[in-house]
Amino acid sequence: MQLLQPPGWAAAKGYANGVAARGTLIFVGGQIGWNAAQQFESDDFIEQTRQALDNVHAVLACAGAGPQHMVRMTWYIVDRVEYNARLRELGEAYRAVMGKCFPAMTCVEVSALVEARARVEIEVTAVLPDA
């Protein structure tokens, strides 16, 4: 995997501007902040984010992949003000689950998610390199 950083651009913080990779593609459908039994344990944004990231991690593991194989993440959040206000906590939760793996990322505020209690939904594309 190669991170793509155009010459002269300021360094991206918490994400990559682009990623080039070759191998088996893994597509992780949108994961929300409920547990394996599809039950919410919290309505807190950070706790739901941590759980959604744990869920992404678990799906990646099914393919023999991990956070280091992520090339793209899309986050759907219901409150961008809270997202920005809690960036420090969000970063801590992210690093606790994903380490220092920062793929290309997009974050979009949406009016609602399909599950009414969901505060965040995260989808990922990963590439498991050829042997």
Backbone as JSON, one array per atom type, in Angstrom:
{
  "sequence": "MQLLQPPGWAAAKGYANGVAARGTLIFVGGQIGWNAAQQFESDDFIEQTRQALDNVHAVLACAGAGPQHMVRMTWYIVDRVEYNARLRELGEAYRAVMGKCFPAMTCVEVSALVEARARVEIEVTAVLPDA",
  "N": [[0.85, -1.17, 0.0], [0.49, 2.22, -0.77], [0.69, 5.47, 0.38], [-0.77, 8.41, -0.87], [0.38, 11.56, -1.43], [0.19, 14.62, -2.61], [2.77, 16.72, -3.95], [3.8, 19.55, -2.09], [1.4, 19.87, -0.74], [-0.26, 20.39, 2.39], [0.21, 18.23, 5.18], [-2.08, 15.59, 5.67], [-4.3, 15.19, 8.42], [-5.05, 12.64, 10.47], [-6.1, 11.12, 8.46], [-5.61, 9.89, 5.09], [-4.75, 11.49, 2.01], [-4.94, 10.02, -0.27], [-4.74, 6.58, -1.41], [-2.9, 3.95, -2.78], [-3.16, 0.6, -3.81], [-2.76, -2.97, -4.16], [-4.31, -6.09, -4.62], [-6.52, -8.4, -2.9], [-9.76, -7.23, -2.79], [-11.7, -5.96, -0.11], [-14.83, -5.32, 1.11], [-16.47, -3.61, 3.52], [-19.57, -3.43, 4.79], [-21.71, -0.74, 5.97], [-21.17, -0.16, 9.33], [-22.62, 0.1, 12.51], [-23.05, 1.46, 15.85], [-23.82, -0.82, 17.46], [-23.81, -3.94, 19.31], [-22.69, -7.39, 18.76], [-25.07, -8.76, 19.02], [-26.85, -7.09, 17.93], [-27.66, -4.96, 19.55], [-27.89, -1.85, 21.15], [-25.6, -0.54, 23.42], [-25.11, 1.91, 24.38], [-25.98, 5.38, 24.0], [-24.19, 7.3, 23.55], [-22.09, 9.23, 21.47], [-19.25, 8.79, 21.16], [-18.88, 6.27, 22.37], [-20.55, 4.71, 20.73], [-19.17, 5.06, 18.34], [-16.73, 3.8, 18.92], [-17.67, 1.16, 19.21], [-18.7, 0.71, 16.61], [-16.31, 0.83, 15.18], [-15.0, -1.37, 16.34], [-16.68, -3.31, 15.28], [-16.17, -3.05, 12.51], [-13.48, -3.84, 12.55], [-13.8, -6.54, 13.33], [-15.16, -7.61, 11.09], [-13.23, -7.21, 9.09], [-11.28, -8.97, 10.07], [-12.44, -11.43, 9.47], [-11.73, -11.81, 6.85], [-9.08, -12.18, 7.04], [-7.75, -9.84, 7.34], [-6.69, -6.61, 8.6], [-6.69, -3.42, 10.36], [-4.53, -2.16, 9.11], [-4.84, -2.74, 6.47], [-6.84, -1.19, 5.46], [-8.05, 1.01, 3.0], [-9.87, 2.93, 2.43], [-12.32, 4.85, 4.11], [-15.64, 5.63, 4.97], [-17.54, 7.79, 6.8], [-20.66, 8.29, 8.28], [-22.36, 10.63, 9.98], [-24.59, 11.92, 12.49], [-24.43, 14.37, 13.68], [-22.5, 16.93, 13.13], [-21.47, 19.02, 14.63], [-21.14, 17.97, 17.21], [-19.31, 15.95, 16.51], [-17.03, 17.5, 15.72], [-16.57, 18.87, 18.12], [-15.76, 16.87, 19.8], [-13.38, 15.79, 18.92], [-10.85, 15.1, 20.06], [-11.46, 13.02, 21.9], [-12.6, 11.29, 20.07], [-10.42, 10.7, 18.41], [-8.84, 9.3, 20.26], [-10.45, 7.05, 20.76], [-10.53, 5.97, 18.18], [-7.77, 5.36, 17.68], [-7.4, 3.47, 19.69], [-8.72, 1.26, 18.73], [-8.08, 0.99, 15.97], [-5.42, 1.63, 15.78], [-2.59, 3.31, 14.43], [-3.46, 3.6, 11.76], [-4.41, 5.16, 8.96], [-6.58, 5.57, 6.59], [-7.69, 6.82, 3.32], [-10.3, 9.09, 3.79], [-13.73, 9.98, 4.2], [-16.15, 12.08, 5.62], [-19.48, 12.54, 6.38], [-22.25, 14.51, 7.23], [-25.46, 13.43, 8.06], [-29.06, 13.48, 8.0], [-30.35, 11.48, 9.39], [-29.95, 8.04, 10.38], [-30.65, 4.66, 9.34], [-31.18, 2.94, 11.53], [-32.73, 4.13, 14.29], [-31.49, 4.85, 16.77], [-28.84, 5.0, 16.14], [-25.82, 6.83, 15.96], [-23.65, 7.06, 14.36], [-22.3, 5.71, 11.35], [-20.13, 3.53, 9.75], [-18.31, 2.71, 6.9], [-16.02, 0.62, 5.11], [-13.35, 0.13, 2.81], [-10.96, -2.25, 2.07], [-7.72, -3.6, 1.25], [-6.25, -6.62, 0.82], [-3.02, -7.54, 0.49], [-1.58, -9.26, -2.35], [-0.08, -12.49, -2.06]],
  "CA": [[0.0, 0.0, 0.0], [1.24, 3.47, -0.89], [-0.08, 6.68, 0.65], [-0.61, 9.4, -1.93], [0.45, 12.9, -0.88], [0.68, 15.5, -3.66], [3.85, 17.63, -3.54], [3.42, 20.89, -1.68], [0.17, 19.86, 0.06], [-0.13, 20.2, 3.83], [-0.03, 16.85, 5.58], [-3.42, 15.24, 6.15], [-4.29, 14.86, 9.85], [-6.05, 11.63, 10.82], [-6.55, 10.43, 7.26], [-4.71, 10.02, 3.95], [-5.39, 12.1, 0.85], [-5.19, 8.95, -1.23], [-4.03, 5.34, -1.16], [-2.8, 3.01, -3.91], [-2.95, -0.75, -3.28], [-3.02, -4.07, -5.08], [-4.61, -7.33, -3.91], [-7.91, -8.79, -2.76], [-10.6, -6.16, -2.25], [-12.62, -6.3, 0.96], [-15.8, -4.24, 1.29], [-17.17, -3.74, 4.79], [-20.8, -2.64, 4.8], [-21.83, 0.21, 7.06], [-21.26, -0.7, 10.69], [-23.11, 1.08, 13.47], [-22.58, 1.26, 17.22], [-24.44, -1.85, 18.28], [-22.95, -5.1, 19.52], [-22.92, -8.55, 17.88], [-26.48, -9.16, 19.15], [-27.59, -5.96, 17.36], [-28.23, -4.19, 20.65], [-27.11, -0.69, 21.54], [-25.24, -0.49, 24.83], [-24.95, 3.32, 24.73], [-26.39, 6.38, 23.03], [-23.09, 8.25, 23.45], [-21.43, 9.23, 20.16], [-17.92, 8.18, 21.21], [-19.04, 4.83, 22.64], [-21.07, 4.09, 19.51], [-18.09, 5.04, 17.35], [-15.8, 2.72, 19.3], [-18.31, -0.12, 18.88], [-18.74, 0.6, 15.15], [-14.94, 0.5, 14.76], [-14.8, -2.78, 16.72], [-17.42, -4.12, 14.31], [-15.37, -3.02, 11.28], [-12.3, -4.67, 12.83], [-14.23, -7.94, 13.33], [-15.45, -8.01, 9.7], [-11.94, -7.31, 8.41], [-10.62, -10.19, 10.53], [-13.03, -12.58, 8.76], [-11.01, -11.95, 5.59], [-7.65, -12.25, 7.33], [-7.23, -8.48, 7.22], [-6.72, -5.77, 9.8], [-6.75, -1.98, 10.07], [-3.44, -1.77, 8.21], [-5.25, -3.01, 5.1], [-7.88, -0.25, 5.05], [-7.64, 2.04, 2.03], [-10.9, 3.98, 2.37], [-13.38, 4.84, 5.13], [-16.67, 6.66, 4.87], [-18.29, 7.95, 8.05], [-21.92, 9.02, 8.24], [-22.64, 11.07, 11.35], [-25.84, 12.67, 12.57], [-24.2, 15.67, 14.32], [-21.12, 17.36, 12.86], [-21.02, 19.89, 15.73], [-20.61, 17.06, 18.24], [-18.11, 15.33, 15.93], [-15.91, 18.44, 15.82], [-16.33, 19.21, 19.52], [-15.22, 15.71, 20.52], [-12.32, 15.2, 18.09], [-9.8, 14.49, 20.88], [-11.99, 11.73, 22.36], [-12.79, 10.47, 18.88], [-9.09, 10.22, 18.04], [-8.42, 8.29, 21.24], [-11.24, 5.84, 20.5], [-10.08, 5.44, 16.89], [-6.45, 4.75, 17.83], [-7.52, 2.3, 20.57], [-9.22, 0.12, 17.94], [-7.44, 0.89, 14.66], [-4.01, 1.99, 15.83], [-2.22, 4.48, 13.63], [-3.78, 3.3, 10.37], [-5.26, 6.26, 8.53], [-6.87, 5.47, 5.15], [-8.43, 7.94, 2.75], [-11.53, 9.14, 4.58], [-14.76, 10.98, 3.98], [-17.12, 12.15, 6.71], [-20.66, 13.26, 5.9], [-23.37, 14.63, 8.15], [-26.74, 13.02, 7.49], [-30.17, 13.86, 8.89], [-30.68, 10.32, 10.21], [-29.52, 6.74, 9.9], [-31.79, 3.74, 9.29], [-31.47, 2.59, 12.92], [-33.01, 5.42, 14.91], [-30.55, 5.17, 17.86], [-27.47, 5.08, 15.63], [-25.24, 8.17, 15.87], [-22.58, 6.99, 13.39], [-22.2, 4.49, 10.55], [-18.81, 3.54, 9.12], [-18.03, 1.66, 5.92], [-14.58, 0.55, 4.82], [-12.78, -0.69, 1.75], [-9.61, -2.67, 2.42], [-7.04, -4.41, 0.25], [-5.32, -7.6, 1.35], [-2.03, -7.68, -0.59], [-1.3, -10.58, -2.91], [1.06, -13.16, -1.39]],
  "C": [[0.9, 1.24, 0.0], [0.3, 4.63, -0.59], [0.25, 7.71, -0.41], [-0.71, 10.8, -1.34], [1.03, 13.82, -1.95], [1.76, 16.46, -3.15], [3.3, 19.01, -3.18], [2.14, 20.96, -0.87], [0.51, 19.74, 1.53], [-0.46, 18.75, 4.17], [-1.46, 16.67, 6.08], [-3.32, 14.84, 7.62], [-5.42, 13.88, 10.14], [-6.63, 10.89, 9.63], [-5.47, 10.57, 6.2], [-5.46, 10.7, 2.81], [-5.71, 11.06, -0.22], [-4.34, 7.74, -0.88], [-4.04, 4.53, -2.45], [-2.48, 1.64, -3.32], [-3.28, -1.77, -4.34], [-3.27, -5.33, -4.26], [-6.09, -7.65, -3.92], [-8.7, -7.67, -2.12], [-11.56, -6.71, -1.2], [-13.53, -5.1, 1.17], [-16.58, -4.51, 2.56], [-18.39, -2.83, 4.73], [-20.88, -1.75, 6.02], [-22.06, -0.45, 8.4], [-21.68, 0.42, 11.63], [-22.69, 0.66, 14.88], [-23.38, 0.29, 18.06], [-23.54, -3.07, 18.33], [-23.34, -6.24, 18.58], [-24.35, -9.06, 17.94], [-27.41, -8.09, 18.59], [-28.37, -5.2, 18.43], [-27.3, -3.02, 20.97], [-26.84, -0.75, 23.04], [-25.12, 0.95, 25.32], [-25.53, 4.19, 23.63], [-25.32, 7.45, 22.85], [-22.36, 8.11, 22.12], [-20.09, 8.51, 20.18], [-18.03, 6.68, 21.45], [-19.6, 4.1, 21.42], [-19.99, 4.02, 18.43], [-17.11, 3.92, 17.65], [-16.39, 1.36, 18.94], [-18.37, -0.33, 17.37], [-17.35, 0.23, 14.62], [-14.59, -0.93, 15.15], [-15.49, -3.7, 15.72], [-16.69, -4.19, 12.98], [-14.18, -3.95, 11.43], [-12.66, -6.15, 12.75], [-14.53, -8.44, 11.91], [-14.15, -8.15, 8.92], [-11.23, -8.61, 8.78], [-11.16, -11.43, 9.84], [-12.33, -12.84, 7.43], [-9.5, -12.08, 5.79], [-6.98, -10.9, 7.23], [-7.32, -7.75, 8.56], [-6.76, -4.32, 9.39], [-5.68, -1.52, 9.09], [-3.78, -2.0, 6.75], [-6.34, -2.06, 4.59], [-7.31, 0.77, 4.07], [-8.64, 3.18, 1.97], [-11.92, 3.76, 3.48], [-14.37, 5.94, 4.8], [-17.46, 6.63, 6.17], [-19.55, 8.74, 7.75], [-22.25, 9.36, 9.69], [-23.91, 11.9, 11.36], [-25.65, 14.06, 13.19], [-22.75, 16.1, 14.13], [-20.59, 18.29, 13.94], [-20.43, 19.03, 16.84], [-19.34, 16.38, 17.75], [-16.9, 16.24, 16.11], [-15.57, 18.79, 17.26], [-15.63, 18.08, 20.28], [-14.09, 15.02, 19.76], [-11.22, 14.52, 18.92], [-10.24, 13.1, 21.36], [-12.16, 10.76, 21.19], [-11.46, 9.87, 18.42], [-8.59, 9.13, 18.97], [-9.16, 6.97, 20.99], [-10.77, 5.17, 19.21], [-8.76, 4.69, 17.07], [-6.49, 3.5, 18.72], [-7.94, 1.06, 19.79], [-8.38, -0.09, 16.68], [-5.95, 1.19, 14.66], [-3.76, 3.24, 15.02], [-2.35, 4.19, 12.14], [-4.8, 4.32, 9.89], [-5.48, 6.2, 7.02], [-7.43, 6.79, 4.61], [-9.8, 7.93, 3.42], [-12.44, 10.26, 4.14], [-15.71, 10.92, 5.16], [-18.26, 13.05, 6.26], [-21.69, 13.32, 7.01], [-24.65, 14.27, 7.42], [-27.85, 13.37, 8.48], [-30.57, 12.71, 9.81], [-30.06, 9.08, 9.58], [-30.71, 5.79, 10.01], [-32.18, 3.28, 10.7], [-31.58, 3.88, 13.71], [-32.02, 5.81, 16.01], [-29.12, 5.36, 17.38], [-27.02, 6.54, 15.48], [-24.16, 8.25, 14.79], [-22.69, 5.68, 12.62], [-20.91, 4.61, 9.76], [-18.7, 2.38, 8.14], [-16.57, 1.77, 5.5], [-14.34, -0.28, 3.56], [-11.35, -0.99, 2.17], [-9.04, -3.49, 1.28], [-6.04, -5.31, 0.95], [-4.3, -7.87, 0.25], [-1.9, -9.12, -1.07], [-0.07, -11.17, -2.23], [2.29, -13.13, -2.25]]
}
